[in-house]
Amino acid sequence: MQKFEKFYFDWFKFDKDSLKAKFFYNFDDTEKFTEEIDFSSDFFGVRNDFDENILNNFLFSLSLALWISYYKLYPTKELVVKSGFLNKGDIIFWQKFYRNWLGEFLYKNQLSPDWLLNFVNDSDKKYKKIDFKSSDNILLPIWWWKDSIVSTELLLKNNLDFTPIVFWKIDIIKENCLKVMWKDAILVKRKLDENLFRLNNLWYYNWHVPITWIISFVLLTTAYLYDYKYITLSNEKSANSGNTKIWDLEVNHQYSKSLEFEQDLADYIDRNLSSKLTYFSLLWWMYEVKIAEIFSKIWKKYFGVFSSCNSNFRILDKWLFVHNSFWCNSCPKCAFVYAILRPFISDLEVLQIFGKELYEDKSLVNLFLELLWIQWIKPFECVWEAEEVIYAMNKALNNLKKDWKNIPYILTIFENEVKNKYNEEFFVNLEQKLFKIYNEESLIPDKFRNLV
């Protein structure tokens, strides 16, 4: 592994004919990278009052989000910004986010954060916020996960029109979801530099990239280009919960979905980009188990389409996604989604969705103990509060007992090692907490506050 001293944000450019943007980075003027983001759409046209100066302001911020895919190969002390000028407030914003996100990276690679993330200006070019008109249109990112499906159905139920947006590639799952919705989507395509994969194969550092963070700035740029006011994500209250601690950092795999990040980003948008754009999470007022209850009433519309399993995709050789199956039934995400859905669906529906009863699979005992935070730490995955799993497993157990059905192996372990530690009052209070609608804590605009 070659050591590097500095990481450079070189420059970026935009082709207004092809609607493709390119971003240029390097380590020590040796290892160089070019990333391409293609904003062109087959179904939608860009705004009539398109202003290149406004767009460049958005692209500068986007360039400060995309670089992390390359920087994590070998974190350097200095980050030299040649593509624009960062004032003190902006440096604090970017340092705070990357320090919080890097917690997981540092934990996995046993690195100290003390000497990282020193932004150095090497340009006098100052991008500034320029006011522009904005419509009331809604942009909704679509994955295959149940959360974005719940957001979709809440908007449709309340007659709020929206445009789906997909980042990177429309795969078979997203394509089928869009068919169910009867919607065309804006597809923003991404092309990573091949040099990234070459260096990954040479044993440089690697770990999770905060994809929601990157998507946030892609969405902001797209919202300006295609004239959307509301950027509506589907993050939920449980994303605030961290995994562990390292040094003085709370490590949260989902930090870029947390309310703290959402508040910081809203301030950054208003200060630097636009007072017209509103970035918020439609589901942030709910815990995940409440979202699962809502989803259990609508899932049949998306049967054979939806999935929440992250093994559905892998980045292999450049930027291709390869799909395996809808559910692997062996990862933390599958186990968590199974657990929180189980109290709200029948035995037959379990088999229809997952293909088997996961609570009977003895090989998954340790995985469920992790989700209960009994063994090791909370998994580095998009899974949620241990209390939600405790509630869901207890509810599923009670349902089976009420119907005089056999208790599966893993629920028997749960009853003996977890349930018996708590009294009935604990579960009553827990249900009240998890099913409450937390309107007052969210950044949801007034027009979206009465959808549930």
Buried (B, 14 or more C-beta within 10 A) or exposed (E): EEEBEBBBBBBBEBEEEEBBBBBBBBBBEEBBBBBBBBBBBEEBEBBEEBEEEBBBBBBBBBBBBBBBBBBBBBBBBBBBBBBBBBEEEBBEBBBBBBBBBBBBBBBBEEBEBEEBBEBBBBBEEEBEBEEBEBEEBBBBBBBBBBBBBBBBBBBBEEEBEBBBBBBBBBBEBBEBBBEBBEBEBBBBBBBBBEBBBEBBEEEBBBEEBBEBBBBBBBBBBBBBBBBBBBBBBBBBBBBBBBBBEBEEBEBBBBBBBBBEBBEBBBEBBBBBBBEBBBBBBBBBBBBBBBBBBBBBEBBEEBEEBBBBBBBBBEBEEEBEBEBEEBBBBBBBBBBBBBBBBBBBBEEEBBEBBBEEBBBEBEEBBEBBBBBBBEEEEBBBBBBBBBBBBBBBBBBBBEBBEEEEEEBBBBBEBBBEEBBEEEEEEBBEEBBEBBEEEBEEEBBBEEEBEEBB
